[in-house]
């Protein structure tokens, strides 16, 4: 696990955009936000995904 120097959350190594020394780096989320390359999920797709996950959870219970 790598600790993000911006948000201080731990991130898996494959979720780190800029690895650094001593178990620190910059996570993909902070990197995208700071560089302006962040892409938001469309609202309709987010709602569809939320509905699907709710359906799957109710079927599993």
C-alpha positions, 0 to 999 in steps of 0.5 A: 500500500502507498500513502497519498501525499495529497489526500493521505489515504492508502492506495494499492500500487496499481492505483498510484499515478506517481510513486515516490520513496518511503511508501508515499506517492500520489493516487490516481484520483488526486492526480486527475483532480490536480491536473484537470484530467478527471472525467466524471461519470454521466449522471444517467450512467451513475443512476443506472449503476446504482439501480443495478447494484441495489437490485443485485444486493436485494437478490443476494439477501 
